[in-house]
Amino acid sequence: MNIDKLQTVHFSGIGGSGMSALARLLLKMGYMVSGSDISDNSFIQELRQLGATVFIKQTASNLNNAHILITSTAIKADNPEVKAAKEKSIPIYHRADCLSWIMDQFKTSIAVTGTHGKTTTSSLLARAYSFTEKQPSFAIGSVLNDFNVNAMLGDSDLFIAEADESDGSFLCLHPTHAIISNLEEDHMDYFKSFESLMDHFHRFVDDVTKRGGKLFLNADDKNLITVSKKANSDNIEWFGIDSPAKYQARSTLFSTEGSAFNFFVNGKMLARIQLKLYGTHHVYNALSVAALMHSEGISVDIIKEGLEAFSGVKRRFEFIGEHDGIQVYDDYGHHPTEIITTLEGIKKSSGKRLICIFQPHRYSRTHYLLDKFTKVFDSADTVIITDIYSAQEQNIFGVSSESLVNNLKDHKHPNVSYIEDKDSISSYLAPKLSDGDLVVTMGAGDVHQVSKTLLNELNR
C-alpha cells in the first residue's frame, strides 16, 4: 500500500474507534480523507472538523472521488462500497494495511498485542512517552483520558499502536518493538482452534525477532514461553511478577488509591510506582511499559512520572459518577480473565459491596468459554446478567444468558439474577443500593448505557 497526497482515502465504517484513529492520523499528516458509516457519532464529528467528508449511509456514490478504499473485517464483500470499488478498480485495503503503512513512516514503531490489556498498555506507553522531550504518535482502540483522543500525530520518530489479534490482521504489522502481555483462548470464531491462535502468535514473534526487533514478553505466561521457544532469544526481554525475569514487579499493594509495586531490574530496585489503576493485570501492563522504556534508555524518573500520571482510558474501569456514596463505573471487560482480574482488583482495593452488571459479548465467545465464565464472578456480591450482545453474530450454538445464570447458581453464587432487557436494570437495581456500594457494568457491547441510566435513576 502507498498513498499519494493527491489521492482521497475513503474509510468504510469510519466511525469505529480503530478506523477513526487512522482517518485522524492521515488528516493530520496532510492527506485527503472521506468516509461513511450507518450513524453519526463523536468520532465522525471530530473528523469533519479536521476536514473529512463523511456520509451517513453506505452507497456506491460515496466513492465518486475516492482513490483508495479502507475496510475492516466488519465490512463484508456485499457492502455497496466494496462492490463499487471492485467495479471501478479502486484498490481495497484492510485497516491493518493502512496502520502498517503509517507505522512504516516512523523510525521506531511499537505494537502492543495479546489477549488482554492492549488498550491500557498502549495508552500507558503513550502517556509515559509524553514525558520525554518529544511527543509520540499513536493509534489506540479507545479514547485516552489524558489526551481526549484515540490517535495523535506527535513530533517524534516514535509510533505506538494497539495491534488487534482478533482477526489475525496483526500479522500485517512489522514493528521495531512489540509487547505481548498474555495469550489465551479467545476469538475462536476466527481462529477455530487454540493451535491456530498459537501459530499466529508464533509467526508474529518470529517476524519481529528475525528482523532484529525487540520483543517484551510476560515470563509468567506459559503460552508466551511456548510461542517464543524457537525465536532469537537475544531479541527478547522478559518481565514478570512470579517468575525470574530481568524486569520484575515486587511487593505489590492494592488500596483505594490504586495499585503499587516496586520496579526491579536485574534484581535491583529502581523505583516504587503507584498507579491510579486497580488489579494485578494493570501491574503487568505498567511493568511491560517500564521494561520497554528502560531498555530504550529512558530514565526511571520519567518512567515513574509518566506511569503515575496516567488517568485511564474510556470504558476501562471508567468512573461514571457517584450519588449518596454509591459509586458507578463502567468497564470493557468481556473475557473471563478480564472479568476475574478486574473484579478481584476492585474488591481488594475498595472492600466495598460490589455489584456487577454483565452483558455477554458474542454467542461464539459465550459458547466456547461458558464454563470459564461460571467461575469468574466470585468477587462480586451481586451479579446481574442481561441478554447476549450479538455483535451481528447468528446464534448457531443455542447458548443464552440464562445458561450462564443457571451455571452460576449451580456454582453456588449467592446472588445472581437474569434481567433480559438491559433497559429494565436501572429501575430494578436503584432502590436496592445504599451508601458504600460500588456498581460496575461490564461488557464490550452497549451495557455501558446502563451505567449512565442507573446514575440518572439514583439522582432522581
C-alpha positions, 0 to 999 in steps of 0.5 A: 500500500502507498498513498499519494497526497493527491489521492482521497482515502475513503474509510468504510465504517469510519466511525469505529474507534480503530478506523477513526484513529487512522482517518485522524492520523492521515488528516493530520499528516496532510492527506485527503480523507472521506468516509461513511458509516450507518450513524453519526457519532463523536468520532465522525464529528471530530473528523469533519472538523479536521476536514473529512467528508463523511456520509451517513449511509453506505452507497456506491456514490460515496466513492465518486472521488475516492482513490483508495478504499479502507475496510475492516473485517466488519465490512463484508464483500456485499457492502455497496462500497466494496462492490463499487470499488471492485467495479471501478478498480479502486484498490481495497485495503484492510485497516491493518494495511493502512496502520502498517503503512503509517507505522512504516513512516516512523523510525521506531514503531511499537505494537502492543498485542495479546489477549488482554490489556492492549488498550491500557498498555498502549495508552500507558506507553503513550502517556509515559512517552509524553514525558520525554522531550518529544511527543509520540504518535499513536493509534489506540482502540479507545479514547485516552483520558489524558489526551481526549483522543484515540490517535495523535500525530506527535513530533517524534520518530516514535509510533505506538499502536494497539495491534488487534489479534482478533482477526489475525490482521496483526500479522500485517504489522512489522514493528521495531518493538512489540509487547505481548502481555498474555495469550489465551483462548479467545476469538475462536470464531476466527481462529477455530482452534487454540493451535491456530491462535498459537501459530499466529502468535508464533509467526508474529514473534518470529517476524519481529525477532528475525528482523532484529526487533525487540520483543517484551514478553510476560515470563509468567505466561506459559503460552508466551514461553511456548510461542517464543521457544524457537525465536532469537532469544537475544531479541527478547526481554522478559518481565514478570511478577512470579517468575525470574525475569530481568524486569520484575514487579515486587511487593505489590499493594492494592488500596483505594488509591490504586495499585503499587509495586516496586520496579526491579531490574536485574534484581535491583530496585529502581523505583516504587510506582503507584498507579491510579489503576486497580488489579494485578493485570494493570501491574503487568501492563505498567511493568511491560511499559517500564521494561520497554522504556528502560531498555530504550534508555529512558530514565526511571524518573520519567518512567515513574512520572509518566506511569503515575500520571496516567488517568485511564482510558474510556470504558476501562474501569471508567468512573461514571459518577457517584450519588449518596456514596454509591459509586458507578463505573463502567468497564470493557471487560468481556473475557473471563480473565478480564472479568476475574482480574478486574473484579478481584482488583476492585474488591481488594482495593475498595472492600466495598459491596460490589455489584456487577452488571454483565452483558455477554459479548458474542454467542461464539465467545459465550459458547466456547468459554461458558464454563470459564465464565461460571467461575469468574464472578466470585468477587462480586456480591451481586451479579446481574446478567442481561441478554447476549450482545450479538455483535451481528453474530447468528446464534448457531450454538443455542447458548443464552444468558440464562445458561450462564445464570443457571451455571452460576447458581449451580456454582453456588453464587449467592446472588445472581439474577437474569434481567433480559432487557438491559433497559429494565436494570436501572429501575430494578437495581436503584432502590436496592443500593445504599451508601458504600456500594460500588456498581460496575457494568461490564461488557464490550457491547452497549451495557455501558448505557446502563451505567449512565441510566442507573446514575440518572435513576439514583439522582432522581 
